[in-house]
Amino acid sequence: MSAEVLASTSAGHPRGSWPAEEQAQTFRNQGIPVTVIMDRDSDRFLVVKAGEVS
């Protein structure tokens, strides 16, 4: 993956993807377009800049 990872959360977190979604909203509130993806290789939810996912 070549996208810039801004934050990450364990996929095993009891709240699932919610912590990553909350982190993503913080970036969006700052005007940074981001999206949350699941990286199965690392078993983590990643917050990456929107449009950089490949």
HELIX and SHEET records of a PDB file:
HELIX    1   1 TRP A   18  ASN A   29  1                                  12    
SHEET    1   A 3 VAL A   5  SER A  10  0                                        
SHEET    2   A 3 ARG A  44  LYS A  49 -1                                        
SHEET    3   A 3 VAL A  34  ASP A  39 -1                                        
END                                                                             
